[in-house]
């Protein structure tokens, strides 16, 4: 009886694991799993979870690079902006320069701010990611755009006291 129960639990677990939704697949899945979901519903990549996050934002935040790359090329709006920002903002928080470059190459706008007026450039400055700052500036990030507190990326750089970053943002 115990063995039968364990077998039923195991089968149930395996079936559940295969039925990941688009959000779990974005976080932890594979491109093949995402493609299978798209085959069932081509608009699933544009869905929003109850917190307002898109699969692309979740894949970027979790660092699921292959899935993020697939999504960046297949979503309707690479610049979808949740209350916490865009996919590019999530990459800036995580500091993934390669993924940021991929998004920028797929038309991500580096000047879209979150609900607090914070842009990906400000996040890169706050985390003192010089390489990401240089990349964002190359893609025309506005170094004069102020957040809701009236602070520019330069103001945030001064707060970090990182002279290299301050010099990058001087007018």
Steps between C-alpha positions, in 0.01 A plus 500: 500500500784736592674434167180572306455829687861602428456411133186714476678793669799462266281492189304803623824690563634420155178606331498828694864566413422460131209744520698813590322819412667770296622683812669196654647416162634854468667473840633145492409333173662441165450651157347171389243518780421861409462407134259222597288753690507737202391217273188461718436875524719738302406800716602332827839677491313831543305392808527683832498331839287638787793721611514655151824335388550366150684176424785707355543700822498179704751325273731801516473539875570130556788502251343239275697629202396251229130551577546877532668506160214304346242725663679823404465397137139380529306732732280780368665761723856458625441827686196391700520697825371347823478715811851372579638582158588327176698188422801727446454642849495151648822421316655820631410402855658160448802648318492270199680698229468231232126472549469879502681511165265236361196702608644824364574329167133398496385862537473528879472866595751593771301809601179341624461564872316294758225640726767681706653663195805275520658402167732209427787750500423602857492135606834441331641804681359391836660157459819665371508291183734704282485261203120511496499879536727531196277264301183691592664831408606351166133419438399859581395471863411850615749596770295809586165330559391552861314255722192591705724645772660736247833313492690438179729202437788740575347583839480128576861459386616773739328311781704186415822703517633289210716741302507284184121500484478870587736574212289294258195711581649847510343727241 
